[in-house]
Amino acid sequence: MQNKVLYPLMALSLGLAACTTAPPPPVPHHHTHVRPPPPVVVEGSVQPAAPAPVNSPPPPPPMSNSPLPPPQPAPPSVAQPSRQLADGSHVPALQATLATAQSQVQAGDLDGAAITLERAQRMAPQSATVYQRLADVRLRQQRPAEAEQLLRKALGFAATTVQAAAIWSSLAVAEQHEGNAAGAADAQNHAAALQGN
């Protein structure tokens, strides 16, 4: 009698143990893509605007029906004055200074005449006459090399053919004093050619 009761209880307990320890059967997985539900649009609600592209070109300006203004004419060009030499023609005191130097030369004051003519040179740095007069003083002072340099500067500022011919003649004298016969002859030829014109 006791065994008849124990066997069914043991079988029941083993069955319960088997049920509690057995793993559950595998659940098959189906890879289905679940789409999210569409957003609910409530009437009167404001939806956010889509972001603008980063490198989008600027919108074109609004078209206007008004005609474009006519092009303005360029202002008239002002004629530039021609470049004037600083020859002392605009310096009233220059003639008085040259006259003072001439009086000093006649009085034999060559050093004083040279100082006066150097002052005139500062007043009119591009005057061929001033260079020519100062070169004459240097020749009288037995300084022919300085006279030659002054006369070559004077040639660059000579205003007339007559003045250029006179400067070439003085240059021939300076070259002669320096002992340069060939240079003296060349300068004299230049003077003669200008005088022939």
C-alpha atoms as one frame of an Amber mdcrd trajectory, in Angstrom:
protein
   0.000   0.000   0.000   2.824   2.352   0.872   4.650   1.687  -2.390   1.508
   2.326  -4.403   1.315   5.835  -2.916   5.037   6.652  -3.243   5.399   5.791
  -6.885   2.804   8.204  -8.134   4.204  10.979  -5.910   7.730  10.403  -7.180
   6.539  10.400 -10.736   4.681  13.625 -10.132   7.658  15.293  -8.484   9.984
  14.214 -11.307   7.531  15.539 -13.848   7.342  18.863 -12.056  11.120  19.055
 -11.871  11.361  18.336 -15.566   8.901  21.075 -16.312  10.755  23.651 -14.261
  14.242  22.924 -15.633  13.464  22.361 -19.298  14.294  25.404 -21.467  11.422
  27.016 -23.293  11.096  26.230 -26.968  12.811  28.731 -29.319  10.626  31.493
 -30.672  11.093  32.027 -34.395  12.308  35.562 -35.326  10.867  37.213 -38.361
  12.847  40.253 -39.618   9.983  42.485 -40.434  10.519  46.222 -40.760   7.967
  48.067 -38.764   7.345  51.507 -40.247   6.690  54.236 -37.754   3.217  55.657
 -37.908   2.884  58.929 -39.848   2.925  62.076 -37.751  -0.436  63.340 -36.737
  -1.082  66.790 -38.248  -3.399  68.879 -36.179  -5.219  71.578 -38.098  -3.780
  75.020 -37.345  -0.475  73.677 -36.029   2.808  75.062 -37.403   5.180  72.471
 -38.794   8.947  73.193 -38.614  10.512  74.214 -41.955  12.957  71.907 -43.620
  16.604  72.969 -43.094  18.102  74.890 -46.024  21.057  73.325 -47.861  24.438
  74.556 -46.720  25.760  75.886 -50.038  22.522  77.072 -51.561  22.882  80.156
 -53.818  21.246  83.381 -52.622  17.776  84.011 -53.941  17.608  86.336 -56.944
  16.670  89.955 -56.241  13.043  90.804 -56.814  12.305  92.009 -60.295  11.447
  95.650 -60.613   9.337  97.190 -63.324  11.212 100.512 -63.127  13.764 101.100
 -65.945  17.475 101.234 -65.136  18.941 104.751 -64.773  20.967 105.906 -67.780
  24.768 105.742 -67.378  26.327 108.956 -66.186  28.891 110.552 -68.527  32.483
 110.624 -67.303  33.684 114.008 -66.046  35.817 115.878 -68.579  39.531 115.379
 -68.056  41.482 118.403 -66.972  44.499 119.053 -69.160  47.676 118.926 -67.125
  49.971 121.907 -67.488  53.233 121.244 -69.250  56.241 120.792 -66.999  58.122
 124.026 -66.514  61.843 124.200 -65.917  62.970 125.831 -62.706  65.003 128.301
 -64.758  64.221 131.322 -62.606  61.787 132.886 -65.040  59.253 133.105 -62.206
  61.777 134.460 -59.658  61.881 138.289 -59.818  65.001 138.510 -57.648  67.093
 136.373 -60.005  67.943 139.164 -62.436  69.066 141.395 -59.580  71.279 138.571
 -58.261  72.853 138.038 -61.678  73.484 141.773 -61.976  75.211 141.781 -58.568
  77.449 138.871 -59.644  78.350 140.690 -62.867  79.361 143.789 -60.881  81.530
 141.637 -58.587  83.287 140.055 -61.607  84.000 143.493 -63.075  85.387 144.606
 -59.716  87.682 141.560 -59.615  85.832 139.973 -56.664  85.686 136.467 -58.135
  85.084 134.750 -54.807  82.160 137.066 -54.035  80.792 136.555 -57.550  80.983
 132.765 -57.115  79.046 132.969 -53.812  76.406 135.186 -55.415  76.034 132.846
 -58.393  75.739 129.814 -56.109  72.868 131.618 -54.392  71.335 132.247 -57.818
  71.774 128.547 -58.589  69.654 127.659 -55.545  67.018 130.121 -56.741  66.994
 128.672 -60.277  68.474 125.134 -60.245  67.677 124.576 -63.944  68.879 127.867
 -65.381  71.471 127.419 -68.119  72.459 131.091 -67.748  73.372 130.664 -64.063
  75.531 127.589 -64.796  77.195 129.401 -67.691  78.011 132.498 -65.593  79.368
 130.379 -62.722  81.504 128.371 -65.180  82.977 131.638 -66.489  83.955 132.601
 -62.925  85.582 129.173 -62.392  87.594 129.619 -65.586  88.806 133.013 -64.349
  89.770 131.309 -61.077  91.841 128.769 -63.056  89.505 125.902 -62.161  88.711
 124.500 -65.630  87.541 121.047 -64.460  84.756 122.617 -62.392  83.938 124.934
 -65.278  83.591 121.949 -67.610  81.164 120.191 -65.251  79.053 123.346 -64.920
  78.962 123.848 -68.691  77.846 120.270 -69.345  74.992 120.817 -66.893  74.145
 124.046 -68.682  73.867 122.157 -71.988  71.047 120.092 -70.530  69.025 123.235
 -69.775  69.812 125.337 -72.849  66.613 126.976 -74.064  67.752 128.076 -77.541
  70.218 127.026 -80.236  72.133 130.288 -79.785  72.552 129.614 -76.078  73.671
 126.018 -76.732  76.259 127.233 -79.261  77.665 129.729 -76.736  77.903 127.003
 -74.078  79.771 124.679 -76.493  82.228 127.520 -77.242  82.878 128.033 -73.506
  83.273 124.266 -73.133  85.936 124.296 -75.853  87.850 126.908 -73.816  87.569
 124.815 -70.640  88.805 121.701 -72.479  91.729 123.721 -73.858  92.691 124.890
 -70.343  92.623 121.260 -69.204  95.026 120.335 -71.986  92.441 118.246 -73.846
  92.943 119.380 -77.438  90.689 116.662 -78.893  87.873 117.556 -76.500  88.314
 121.240 -77.277  88.137 120.579 -81.036  85.017 118.421 -80.617  83.287 121.115
 -78.544  84.210 123.763 -81.119  82.749 121.607 -83.906  79.485 121.340 -81.993
  79.400 125.110 -81.564  80.079 125.693 -85.260  77.371 123.208 -86.287  74.810
 124.979 -84.104  75.866 128.392 -85.345  75.479 127.180 -88.924  71.864 126.328
 -88.224
